[in-house]
Amino acid sequence: MALIVQKYGGTSVGTVERIQNVARRVKKARDAGNEVVVVVSAMSGETNRLIGLAGEISEHPDPRELDVLVTTGEQVTIALLAMALQEIGCDARSYTGAQVRILTDSAHGKARINDIDDTRVHADLKAGRVVVVAGFQGIDQNGNITTLGRGGSDTTAVAMAAALRADECQIFTDVDGVYTTDPRVEPKARKLDRITFEEMLEMASLGSKVLQIRSVEFAGKYNVPLRVLSSFEEEGEGTLITFEEDGVEAAKISGIAFNRDEAKLTIRGVPDEPGVAYKILGPIGDANIEVDMIVQNIANDGTTDFTFTVNRSECDKARGILQRTADELGAREVIADDHIVKISLVGVGMRSHAGIASQMFQTLSHEGINIQMISTSEIKISVVVDEKYLELGVRALHEAFGLEQE
Amino acid sequence: MALIVQKYGGTSVGTVERIQNVARRVKKARDAGNEVVVVVSAMSGETNRLIGLAGEISEHPDPRELDVLVTTGEQVTIALLAMALQEIGCDARSYTGAQVRILTDSAHGKARINDIDDTRVHADLKAGRVVVVAGFQGIDQNGNITTLGRGGSDTTAVAMAAALRADECQIFTDVDGVYTTDPRVEPKARKLDRITFEEMLEMASLGSKVLQIRSVEFAGKYNVPLRVLSSFEEEGEGTLITFEEDGVEAAKISGIAFNRDEAKLTIRGVPDEPGVAYKILGPIGDANIEVDMIVQNIANDGTTDFTFTVNRSECDKARGILQRTADELGAREVIADDHIVKISLVGVGMRSHAGIASQMFQTLSHEGINIQMISTSEIKISVVVDEKYLELGVRALHEAFGLEQE
């Protein structure tokens, strides 16, 4: 008998009918002999409705009261799901974050879990009940209601799985697993049976939206095996996110991630002096603009070109700041380009396979795709190219590294 | 500086604008130098919406889960009201029943309050904050969420006032106080400045819908001065429900209550034997039909006539049961009449003033109104008459006892 934590998001519990579907799914896992804890989000749309009500009252509602307000969303879902389970003969009991005693710090709206009391949950599981837990929410040591921030239900599921030493944490989403790349770009994209935590982290941070990056970090930290499954398809094993690299050793590359949301900024002809990087990026950071890739080239004339990427929505703001810096430093010019895309190869196999980077560059060159920036980590190579090459680049790399084959 | 508990019902907090109005009202009490605790219901319609969702899933939803579900209604209101108070510069903090620690028994849907922990509320009041408490809800000793049943927010307010030893518990409703009778029946009806608890209890039990009878009992038991006020009118002192009879001593009668929701059943010619009352009323009680007035007359022929009233909606059901009893007992006939009304005079002044009953009967007789049943208590006289005489009877009595005069 295994102990499984299942997590269903807002879309999966968006209507009464869907809640009843989830109940049948949970019962199936229970009937198969497992102990089951279910973590659910608010019905889709509900959190936004509540935030809308707060917005009618205050432009900047008190974070403590906002948490009191929005946590009612999951509380509605847990009650309805417990009822739906009982209705099909599956004994169940619901718990709010406060009732479980999911103890967090007091950072309303973005709290972190410090401790979980598993006493009552274990007692219910032992009594043969399914335990339904409200995701996204907890309580601080003074009894104030807190929330973990958007996507926090994934974190709740992983934290519950860690606290209960569950055999598996299953995240039900609207996709049926993790793919070698986005099937909308490359129809030959293949669902992965397994992927390592490190790879999943890179995929998530590079723009793959399957899982919240924080919950993946959390699962990695607490050794919780994580599985991504579709909440709408009954069959399928999804993708298991695992610590072991054995199953994926053979492949050099696990997947290709890409991010359309970046823009590139270049400041040219900056006098090459110590501290110039700080002088350029300091004002950007002060304006709360996050910088992703950074590249610096030294020219022969004693000046340097400095290029970095930011979120596309902040391109104009960053450009204005950069222009002021350029005037101060006596730089030659500032260039902004928001028609770029970042394409990344991800794979732990890179560690033991040489020549991945050159194979990547050769593939792109062969298609006539000019590489504008390059950035590498131990298990990832990212390049920035013109956005018109996105589909061509992804498909060429997908084929070159044989990702369509098992 | 007085400590005041204010309670606003679902209609008073039915929209964001109304919540903002309540906030202004609360701030006014705070600015006048009072410490204020506010108890609120769910926004009107919300509780029924939630019960509707449960109804889509189960015909008989689990009472524990139903309480988890419906208590989100008040939780939304407390957060929004706390935000609205903060927005107009009035420091405030919200508490669910569980957060206050309103400890109840485990009777989901109709729990009774056993204890209230006033530690956190007192600390907030001392810190200059308005405390906003979710009505209708509590928590049992195992941490399960409970509700007090419909109208339970009044009970929460009174219980909070008792626990905090508040100077006054103010119930804001859609009427501006307690009247000598229903102004829709007698336009000369006058708002009472004061009424005693005993009178209010009689008025409530006789069909006056101003307050939930349970909250009046509770306030009486715990010596909490209660005031009924309008949530829509800024001015006015409402009606104070008090223990002291001094202010009302002069008046013989405080008010006239009436109840249109009754029906009269008579079983005639029952052999007059010991235990006949039980034989007649036992089956009625077994069918969960509540009986109000009971009158028995003994005839000269060794038989008796037995008459009682029930809620009008249960008249047919009661008639069927009574007919079976009549057949068993060999009674002459069963008569049902659902065109009756009960009119009651209420007043603690009756105790020290003789002749009230005869003045009442004389007044009705003078108008040609036939009295079908009479029932009395220490501070109340009720008569049953044909419903066509309701307005005539109420107005005649209102004038005869000088109720329009201060």
Interface residues (C-beta under 8 A of the other chain):
Chain A: V16 I19 Q20 L50 L53 A54 E56 I57 S58 P61 D62 R64 E65 L66 V68 L69 T71 T72 Q75 V76 I78 A79 L80 A82 M83 A84 Q86 E87 R93 S94 T96 A98 Q99 R120 G143 N144 I145
Chain B: V16 I19 Q20 L50 L53 A54 E56 I57 S58 P61 D62 R64 E65 L66 V68 L69 T71 T72 Q75 V76 I78 A79 L80 A82 M83 A84 Q86 E87 R93 S94 T96 A98 Q99 R120 G143 N144 I145
